[in-house]
Amino acid sequence: MTSKAVFYHAGCPICVDAERQFAEKLDPRQYQVEIVHLGQAKNRISEAEAAGVKSVPAFVIDGHAYHINFGAALDALK
């Protein structure tokens, strides 16, 4: 059984690097990874906020938000 991991980002250089360094390296046998570009999918910002995301890039894994670095606050994406 795999866990779901959602990687939220905004397309900035920090986010793109985090996607390469983390999201693409998660073991697909353990994690079903969904990548969400909030700059292109603004309708999902409220979903990210509800999951505890304050800034991107960030993962939500099994209902817990993990912030990797500060690229952009969610408020800046609205």
Wavefront OBJ file of the C-alpha trace (Angstrom):
o trace
v 0.000 0.000 0.000
v 1.325 3.447 -0.897
v 0.963 6.725 0.964
v -0.096 9.860 -0.845
v 2.388 12.716 -1.076
v 1.287 16.033 -2.577
v 4.060 18.428 -3.549
v 2.824 22.015 -3.778
v 4.961 24.580 -5.557
v 4.799 27.833 -7.513
v 7.343 27.237 -10.257
v 10.056 29.412 -8.711
v 13.701 28.244 -8.861
v 13.589 27.027 -5.244
v 10.452 25.018 -6.008
v 11.843 23.500 -9.193
v 15.018 22.470 -7.358
v 12.988 20.958 -4.509
v 10.916 19.005 -7.021
v 14.086 17.524 -8.534
v 15.748 16.888 -5.178
v 12.769 15.476 -3.291
v 9.540 14.837 -5.190
v 11.162 12.932 -8.033
v 13.207 10.795 -5.648
v 10.427 9.395 -3.482
v 10.097 5.659 -3.915
v 6.993 5.072 -6.068
v 6.431 1.767 -4.268
v 5.926 3.738 -1.051
v 4.472 7.057 -2.230
v 1.963 8.100 -4.834
v 3.262 11.606 -5.623
v 1.052 14.335 -7.010
v 2.722 17.566 -8.071
v 0.560 20.686 -7.887
v 1.764 23.964 -9.424
v -0.276 26.502 -7.474
v 0.588 29.271 -9.924
v -1.321 27.320 -12.566
v -3.907 25.673 -10.306
v -5.007 28.587 -8.124
v -8.234 26.729 -7.375
v -6.168 24.368 -5.188
v -4.668 27.050 -2.912
v -7.477 26.633 -0.365
v -6.823 22.864 -0.371
v -3.145 23.501 0.407
v -4.065 25.959 3.173
v -6.494 23.467 4.703
v -3.695 20.888 4.750
v -1.466 23.271 6.730
v 0.719 24.625 3.937
v 1.894 28.182 4.676
v 4.486 28.565 1.917
v 5.847 26.650 -1.039
v 7.603 24.419 -1.775
v 5.935 22.028 0.623
v 4.839 18.432 0.832
v 1.704 17.101 2.449
v 2.282 13.472 3.340
v -0.338 11.466 5.187
v -2.076 14.666 6.256
v 1.043 16.429 7.596
v 2.566 19.512 5.973
v 6.344 19.654 5.573
v 7.885 22.927 4.415
v 11.152 22.495 2.534
v 12.311 26.078 2.095
v 10.666 29.453 1.750
v 10.004 30.191 -1.901
v 6.667 32.018 -1.726
v 3.909 32.542 0.814
v 0.509 31.218 -0.223
v -0.922 34.719 0.145
v 1.399 35.878 -2.652
v -0.126 33.270 -4.984
v -3.732 34.369 -4.543
l 1 2 3 4 5 6 7 8 9 10 11 12 13 14 15 16 17 18 19 20 21 22 23 24 25 26 27 28 29 30 31 32 33 34 35 36 37 38 39 40 41 42 43 44 45 46 47 48 49 50 51 52 53 54 55 56 57 58 59 60 61 62 63 64 65 66 67 68 69 70 71 72 73 74 75 76 77 78
